Amino acid sequence: MHMPLRVYTHEACLLHDTGPAHAERPERLRVVVDALRDAYPHLDWRQAPIATRGQLLRVHSEHLLEAVLESNPAELMQLDPDTVLSPRSAEAALRAAGAAVAAVDAVMIGAARRAFCAVRPPGHHATSDAAMGFCLFNSIAVAARHAIDAHGLERVAVVDFDVHHGNGTQAIFEHDRRVLYASSHQAPLYPWTGDRSETGAGNIFNATLPPGSDGALFRRIWGDRLLPAIDDFAPQLLLISAGFDGHRRDPLAELQLDAADFGWLSEALVALADRHCQGRVVSALEGGYDLDALAECSVAYLRALGA
């Protein structure tokens, strides 16, 4: 029997208010959800639960939890030049991380084969003790540690194809050999990390793309370097930070990718997951700031995941 792809989302994620003209705006999630509902009427939609403090504290400090959950701003509050806390942001961040945890549980117990978290705010820039780069909690990092601590996994791979380097995810796991982190990203570009020389405990694999790089180069660095590294690691679970801001129309970067490039990589990752971890893939939305490109890429991405 074909098991429908499970998608986690929550209305609360639309209520995280970043203010007028902010790139990471509620409309991003709205177009993704609408496009997926239109393209794939048989998806298994689920409400994202709230992550617990214990789940968050596996990767984040009490200091960060207090900053996000207990500031209770009456209006918009800047955590850094890019990152905003609004009255409803705390629940959005809790739902985003909770979606990733629930998705891990679903694929690990066999209730779903693959899952996608259609959530915001994104997460991969959040470090153990700082919100930054539009991100409050690092949902994929929370999911990885949940897979290890709650399900006893020994090898979890985190794949990140967002155009920006996931500095937070790398920093959280760079000394933890149970987690492999593989990222392609534009360089130079915010957050100015992710050089190929950054290898952690031998578990960090970065590949940089100069501005203007096209799909052929993107496919080559994944095919020649990053996918073989994940293959060698033989993960028991594949987690994906799915950012679509490498698209040629995205306003925040200068790569020249299109939806077919993201589809190609996703198919390769699914094949890898089928080989090593019974097809178990959990992914969460990260960047992507051109609304049309974001919708188009999300549909192509879920097609590759088996929607």
N, C-alpha and C positions, 0 to 999 in steps of 0.2 A: 504494500500500500504506500502511495506517495504521501509523505508527511509534509504538510504545508510549512513554509518558512514562517517562523514566529517573529512578529514585530512588536516591540515594546515602545509605548509612547505615553504621554500624559498631558492633559490640558495645562497643567501647572507650568510646563516648560515654555508655554507661550506667554506666560505672565511675568517672566524675567525681563524687566524693562531696562534697556541699555541707553535710552535717551534718543533724541532726534539725530538722524544722520549717522548713527553708529552702524558699522558694517555687520556686526553680529546681532541681527535684529529678529524679532519674532517671525516675520514673514518668511525667513529662511526655512523654519520648521514647517510652517503652513504649506509651502509649495512642495516640500518633500512628501508630507503625508498625503496631500491631495493627489500628487502624481502617482504615488504608489497605490493608492486606493483605486484610481482610474485604470492603471495598467494591469493590476493583479487583484481581481475581485475576491480571490480565494485565500488571500493571506490570513494568517491566524493572528489577529490583533489582540494585544493584551495591555492592561493598564500597568504602568510602571509603579512598583511599590517604593516606599521610602527606605533608603539605606539606613542601617542602624549606626549608632556612634561606634560600636565595636568594629563594624565592617570598615568604617572610615579610618579608625585609629590604627588599623593594620599598616596603612601607608602615610597617614597624615598626623600632624601634631595637634595636641589640644589647642595650641595657640591658633592654628588655622581654623579649627572647628569653631572656636569662640568668635573669631573675626567674621566668619560667614554666617554662623547660625545665631549668634547672640548680639550682633550689632543693632538689629531691628531698626534700620533707617526709616525715617518718616518720608524721605524723598531719596533722590539718587545720591549715592555716595561713591566717590572714586577710591578704589583700592590701589590702583596705579593708573598711569595715563590712559591705558586701554581698557581697564577692567572695572566694571561698575557693579555696585550692589544696590538693588532696589527693594521696596517693601516685600515683594514676592519672590526674590531671588533665592532665598534659602530653600524654599520648598522645591523650586526648579532644580537646584543643584542636588538635593537629596533624591529626587525622582530620577535624575540622570544617572547617578551612581547606583541607585537601587535597581534601575532597569538592567544595568550591566551585571549586577549580582544575580538577579532573577534569571537572566538569560544564561549565565553559566550553570545555574542549578538545572534549568530546563534541558540543556544539552547533555549535562553529565548524568542525569537520571533517565535519559532517553525519551523525554516528553517532546523534544524537538531535536532535529538534526542540526539545524543552523538557526541563528537568531540575529536580528538587526535591531539596534536601539536608536529609534528616531527621536532624539532628545537634544536639548540644549540647556544650559551652556555647554560648549565643548570642554575637553578636559586635559589634553596632553601637555599643556604648558605648566599646569599646576604642579609645584614641587611638594615635598613633604610638609613644608611649613609656609608656603607662599602661594597666594592666588596671583595669576598673571596672564597676560596675553589672551584676554577674554574668558579665561578658565578659572573656575572656583575650586572644584574637586576633580581629581584625576580619575575619571570613571573607569578607564581601561586598567589603570594600575590597581584600583580597588578590586576589580574583577579578577585580575591575575592572582593577587594575594588570597582572594576568597577561594579560587580554584585550588591553590596549594594548601591552605589551612583547613578548609571545610571538606574538600574532596580528596586530599592526600596526593595531589599530583606532584611529580618531581621535575617535569619539563613542560613549561608553558612558553610558547612563542608569541611575542607581540610584534605585529607588522604595522608600520606607519607609513602611508603614502601621501599624507598631507603635504602641501608645498612647504610648510614650516616645520623645522625640526622639533620633535617632541622632547624638549629639554627636560621637562618634568618627569616623564616616564623613564628616560635614560638615567636621570639622577637618582630616582627611587630604586632602580634595579642594577646599577652599574657594579655593585659588589655581590649580587645575588645570582649565582650560577644556575639556579633553578629556572630563571627567566632569560630568554634570549630576546634582544630588542634589535629589529632590523628596520632601518628608515632610509627612504630616499627623500631629498628635499632640495629646494633651490638654495644656492649659496653664491654670493653673500645675500643674506636676508634675515630678518628677525627670526629667532632670538639670538642669532650670531653664534650658535653652538652647532655641534654635529659634524665636526671635521672627521675625516676618515681615520685620523690618528687616535680618536677617542674610542677605545676598545674595552673599557671597563675591566672586568675579570676574564676577558676573552669572550664575553657574551654580548658585546655591543658591536653592531655592524652598521656603519653609516656610509651612504653614498651620496655625494653632492652633485647637483646639476646646475650648470651656469645659467644665468638668465637667457631666455630664448631657446632653451633645449626643447627638442621635439619628442614625439612619441617613440621614434626609433631609438634614440639614446636612452630614454626611460625604460623601454623594454630590454635594451641590451644590459643595463646595469642590474636590473632585476634577474634577467636570465643567466648572466655570467657570474654574478657575485652574491646577490642577496638570497635568491631562491635556493641555490646550492647550500648556503650556510644554514638555512632553516631545515633543509632536507637532512643535512648531516646531524643536526640537533635532534631530529625525530620527535617533534613535540607530541604531547598527549592531548593538547588543546591549542587551537589557534585563535588568538584575539587580534582584531584589526581595528586600528584607528583610521577610520574611513573619512579622509578629508578630500574634497574635490576642488580645492582652490589652485591646483595645478592646471586647471582648464585654461585654454588660451584666452577666454573672455573674462577671467577673474580679474577684479580691479586691484587686488592686493599683491600680485606677484606677476612674473613674466615668463612662466613656462608656456609651452605651446601644445599641451595635451588636449585630447578630446575624449568623449565618452567611450569610444572603442578602446582606448588605451587602458582606462580603468577596468573595462570589461575583460580585456586580455589578462591583466594581472590577477583579477578576481578568479577567473577560470583556472589559472595556474595555481593559485592558492587553494582553491577547492580540490584540485587534483592532489596537491600535497597533503591536505587534510584527510582526503580519502585514503591515502597511502599510509598515514601514520596514526591518525586519531579518530577512526571511524567517521570521518567527515565532519567532526565537531568544529564549528566556526561560530564565534560570537564577534559581532562588530558594532561599533558605535560611531555615530556621525561626529565628525570633527569640523573642519573648515569647509568653505565653499560660499562665495559671497556674490556671485552673479546668479540671480534667482533662476533664470531659464537654464543656465548650464547646470546648476545644482539639481534641478528637477530631472533633467535629461540624464545626468550622470548617476543619480540615485536609481533610476529605472534600469539603466544598463547594468549597474552594480548588482542589484537584486536579481536580475535575469541570470547573471553568472553564478549567483549563489543558489539558484534553483527555484526561484519564485514561479 
